[in-house]
């Protein structure tokens, strides 16, 4: 697991205490892309947490971006998010 993936995991676990969390580093799929050349990676996050209950997609994404703020945009160039509440599964 890369250092950035570990940091993403730590920040999201601390912020949301998720029931489940899966992070994929898709940076290799974007080799040569401008953001990848500058060191920023491409990541996919699938997170389930009670904190997302009653929130719409935009609010959930904002919550995640806030939690990961220190990594944006240097360590994270692109982030795909699937955020759900436990009762939505």
N, C-alpha and C positions, 0 to 999 in steps of 0.2 A: 504494500500500500504506500502510495507516495505521501510526502509530507503535507501536501496541500489537501489530499483526501482526508488524512488524519485530522488536519485542522478544521476542515469543513465538518467532519463528524463530531468533533469536540464542541464546536460552536453550536451546532444544531441540537446536540444532546443537552447541552447546558441551557439553551433557550427554550426548548419545547418538551423535554423528557418524553421523547416519542415512544409509541408502542412498537413501531418498526421504522427502520431507516436503512436505505440502501443507496450507495453512491457509486456511480460508474465514472471512471476517468476515460473520456472519449477523445482525448487530445490527439492520440495517434491517428485518428480518422481525419484530422484536420491539419496534418503536417503541411507546412508551406503557407498556410493561411496567415494573414497579417497579424492577427492576435496571437497565434501560436509562435510566430517568429519573435514577437516581443516578450515571450515568456509566459503569457497568460494561457491557462488551460481551458478545455471544454469539458464540462461535467454534467451529469444527469443525476438528479436527486429524486428519490421516491420516499416520501415521509408520511407517516400516519401519527397524528397527535391530537389529543383532546383540545389543544389550543386553537385548532382550526374549526371547531364546531360553531356553526352559525355564521361563519365568515364566507364571503364570496371568493372567487379565484384571485381577483386583483388584491384583495386584502391579505390573503394567504401568501401570495408572492411578495408583497411588500414586507410582511413579517420576516420572511426568509432573507430577503435582501438586507433588511436591517440587522438581522443576526449575523450575516456574513459580511457586513460592511467593510471591515478591515481588509478583506481579501479582494474587494472589488476596486478597480478593474485590473490591478496588476497580476495577482495570482489566478484570478478567475476572469477569463475573457468572455465565456459564454456559459449559461446555466439553464438547463432544461429542468423544469420542476413539475412534479406531480405530488400535490399535497392534499391529504384527505383526513377527515375526522374518523375515528374508529367505527362509528355507526354507519358509515358510508360504504363499508366493504361488503 
